[in-house]
């Protein structure tokens, strides 16, 4: 081969080497530890029938182009597993401990599916994590106390799983938490103190929590749901300080004591305190602007306050209220401003409705089983007592 031929061959070899190097760099831009972690995560999980989330996860190409993978420089900073569109099939399998190798991860989420097994303790190594959202799957076992190391965590959503054990107190110490959703699990023990002054949403409903409420809830709370647990004790000293609440649900527990009057001045849209053992009179200081107020199935007594006339849906049934129903409630009901008024199963003695009055079809009124003959017949909830009036002997015995 002549000199010119050798030069051409060498140049061609350099070209091929450069081309190979460019292709290699394009495929290997990701940090090797992150690359390996993604491979292990992929091997531990699969698409459910009808899902094609992992179709783009071809490890002969750049993983930073995979669906759900977001990179910055050579590191994975966000991993969102599963198609986020509502109703789409999710994933199945287990969460691999390799998730803890993604050292720059700030966000990790998993859409609803059939992922099972325990929550990897290795997640606790992700010191930069801001969002941890694994909801509506079959995650079981305890919540690792080591999650308390995630000092930058803002959102913790482990709702709708099969978690057991106690809520670690270490989670309550996380200083930047804004959203905590642990509802619909099988968690037990007490509600730990939550010390974050940024906390706005706390949802622990549908668990098996016991004990009384801690006095350390931040006044920044706007949404608090603790319903369907076994919580006990009074709430007035705790709730009275939460004057930023827009939603409060303490229903289906065993709370006792009075309902603090101050709560009715909060910027609430929904107040659910039903199915507890609250007692005593309820006397808001001003017109109640809350859309829905449910105080049913307690032991509340005294007269019904006319301040409730501005509520749209009012449930006071199954209590011990006495006296006459305020005319302002009747007026609002007949004008359809008050849409639901349930007063059944109390000790009320009168309501100012003309028997010929037309109750608007858009409203619902139930006044059965009180110490009076209902002046109008209105449909009441199903499975209600067949008696329209409380026996006279019971009315005479009651001196509430």
LONU-426278 format. One record per residue (C-alpha): residue in one letter; x, z, y. Coordinates in steps of 0.1 Angstrom, whole numbers, plus 5000, padded with zeros to 4 digits. Each point is the difference from the previous one (the first is absolute). Layout:
aXZY;...
***
This chain:
x500050005000;x501449915034;x500550235030;x496849895017;x498050054969;x501450354996;x499150085036;x496449884995;x499750204968;x501350325017;x497749955030;x497149964976;x500950324982;x500250195032;x496549865009;x498650124967;x501650345004;x498650045035;x496649884988;x500150254971;x501150285023;x497149935024;x497550004972;x501550324986;x499850175034;x496449895004;x499050164967;x502250315002;x499550105036;x498250324989;x501950324994;x500850014962;x498450344995;x496849885017;x500149684979;x500350204968;x497350255011;x497549725006;x500849854965;x499350344984;x496850055020;x498849654989;x500850074963;x497950325001;x496949845014;x497749704995;x497149825016;x496650094987;x497949704988;x499149805031;x502950115021;x503049785008;x501950245023;x503249984980;x500049614999;x502549985028;x502450254985;x502549754987;x503450175000;x501949675002;x498949995036;x500350235029;x498050334993;x499450045038;x497549714996;x498150174973;x496450095007;x499850365012;x503750035006;x501350045036;x503750015008;x502250085029;x503649884998;x500950054963;x497550294992;x496450034990;x498150195027;x496449964987;x498549954966;x496349934997;x499149954964;x496849814992;x497649765018;x498650205030;x496849815002;x497050214990;x498649944965;x503149824987;x501350124966;x503050235004;x502950084978;x500650194968;x503050184985;x502150295013;x501950075032;x503749974991;x502450275012;x502149715015;x497750035030;x502450275012;x502949755002;x498449825029;x501850225025;x498849835032;x496350004990;x497750115028;x496649904984;x498849994964;x496549924990;x498149914968;x496649845001;x497250134977;x500649914963;x500850164967;x503550135006;x500550334980;x502550274994;x501650255023;x501249965035;x503849944997;x502050295015;x502549745012;x497749925028;x501250325016;x503449825007;x498449765024;x501050195031;x498849725023;x496549984985;x497150005026;x497149894978;x499350084964;x496749864989;x499149994963;x496250014997;x497349924975;x502249984969;x500650244970;x503050195013;x500050344982;x502150324999;x501150225029;x500949905035;x503750055001;x501050295023;x503149795009;x497849775021;x500650275026;x503449845006;x498349695016;x500350155035;x499049675017;x496949954979;x496949925022;x497449894974;x499550144965;x497249844981;x499750094963;x496249995000;x497849904970;x502550074972;x500350264973;x502450245016;x500050374988;x501650325010;x500450155035;x500749835033;x503650085006;x500550225031;x503049795008;x497849715009;x498350215026;x503350065017;x500749635007;x500249985038;x498849645007;x497049984977;x497049835016;x497849914970;x499750194967;x497549864974;x500050184966;x496349974993;x498449924967;x502650154977;x500150324979;x502150215023;x499650384998;x501350315018;x499750075037;x500249775030;x503650045013;x500750045037;x500649675017;x502450055029;x500349655015;x498850005035;x499349624997;x497550034971;x496849825007;x498549944966;x499850244970;x497849904970;x500050224970;x496549954987;x499049984964;x502750234985;x499950354985;x501650195029;x499350375004;x500650285024;x499550025038;x501149775027;x503550055016;x500150085037;x502649745007;x498149685004;x501249815030;x497649965029;x500949634999;x497749954969;x497349745005;x498849964964;x499750284976;x498349974966;x500150284974;x496749944982;x499450044963;x502550284994;x499750374993;x501250135033;x498850345012;x500050235030;x499049965037;x501049705020;x499350105036;x503550115010;x501549694985;x497549735011;x499450145035;x503549885011;x499649644988;x498349875031;x501249644994;x498149954968;x497849694998;x499150054963;x499750324981;x498850044964;x500250344983;x497049944977;x499650114964;x502350305002;x499450385001;x500750075036;x498350305015;x499550165034;x498549855032;x500349655013;x502050025032;x497749885029;x503049845017;x500249744973;x496949825014;x501949915032;x502849824982;x500149625002;x498649974965;x498049714986;x499450164967;x499750374991;x499550084963;x499850374991;x497349984973;x500150184966;x501950315010;x499050365007;x500150005038;x497650255015;x498750135033;x498449825030;x501249675014;x499849975038;x502049725016;x500750065037;x499049655011;x498449684988;x501649894967;x501349655003;x501149964963;x498349714983;x499650174965;x499750384995;x499550134964;x499750374997;x497750004970;x500250224969;x501550315017;x498550345011;x499649935037;x497350195018;x498350055033;x498249745021;x500949635001;x501849925033;x498449735022;x503649905007;x499949804968;x497449765014;x502749755010;x501349964964;x499149684982;x500050144964;x499450374996;x499950184967;x499050375002;x498250024967;x500450284974;x500950285024;x498150305015;x499049875034;x496850155014;x497649955029;x498749685016;x501749664998;x501249935036;x497749745018;x503149815012;x500849924964;x496549874994;x500049795032;x503349844990;x498749944965;x496849835012;x502149785023;x502349904971;x503050145018;x500350274973;x500149794968;x500350264973;x498650365002;x500150204967;x498650355004;x498650064965;x500450334982;x500350245029;x497650265015;x498849805030;x496550095012;x499049705021;x500749655013;x498349835029;x498949674985;x496549875003;x498549914966;x499149665014;x503649935013;x501849704987;x503450074987;x502349705006;x500949824969;x503750015009;x500050384999;x499950254971;x498350345002;x499750274974;x498550345007;x498650104966;x500350364986;x499950195032;x497750285012;x497549755014;x497749724988;x501749675010;x497849835026;x501249664988;x500949864966;x503449844999;x502149884971;x502750244990;x503249954979;x499449954963;x500250304977;x498650235027;x497750294993;x496449894994;x498750295020;x499349915037;x499950355012;x502050314992;x497950284984;x498650255025;x501550294981;x503549865005;x499449945037;x498950365005;x503050134981;x502549805021;x500950185032;x503049785009;
***
